[in-house]
Amino acid sequence: MIVYVAIVADRHTDTEPYVFSTAEAAIKYARHAVVDNASSPSDIEEETMVGWLFYARYSEEGDAVWVIEKEIDNPEYES
């Protein structure tokens, strides 16, 4: 089963993962988190990262949100 994880990495809080069943829902959440946490819209910078579905920084200090795809119970890692 594939899930989509939005990760919020803010220097003022613990890094938090949020899990979604669709990429669209995860990216929508990530975009809202960026806007909610940015001091100013001019602080927001989206970038393309290889292997990631979404990435945006919202501060000069590196606070960011990204979305990745992960497989639950990946048989490759079962012993």
N, C-alpha and C positions, 0 to 999 in steps of 0.2 A: 504494500500500500504506500502510495506517495503522499507526503504532506508538505506543506509550505510553511516555512518558519520565518517570521519577521523578528529581527533582533534589534533591540533598542540599546545602544551603548552610549550612555550619558555619564560624564565624569562625576555628576552629583548623586547618582543612584547606582544600584547594582545593575549589571547588564541583564536584560530580561528577554527571554524568548517567548513569542506568541505563536501558537500553532493553528493553521487553517487548513481546510480541506481543498481549497482552490487557490491558485496563484492570484487570481483577480482580487479575492478577499484579502489576502495577505498584503498585496501591493497597495490596495485602498487603505488598509490600516496603517501601513508604513508611511504613506503620503500624509495622512492625518497626523501621525505622530511627529513628523518632521515640522509641519506647520504649527502644531501645538507647542512644540519645544523651542522653536527658533525665536530668538530675540527680535529679529527683523526678517522680512522676506528676502532682503538682500544677502542674508547669511546663508541661504539655502543654495547648495550646489549639488545637482544630480550628476553622477558619473556612470559610465559603463564599466562594469567589472566582469571579466571573463568568468563564466560559471555561475554568476549571480543574476537573479531576475530583476533586482532593483537595488540601487545604492544612492543614498543622499547624505551629505554632511549638512549640519545646520548650525555649526559654530566654527570659529577660527581655531578652537582648541581641539577639534577632531570629533566632537560628538556626532554620532551618525546612526542611521537606521538602514538595514539591508534585509533583503528577502532571498532565501535559498530554498532549494528543493531537496528533500531528504526522503529516503525510503525507510519505512518502519520494518523492523525485523529483516533486514537485508541478509539473505542467505549467505552472501559472501563472507560475513563476519560471524556466522554461527560455528560453534566448535563441534 
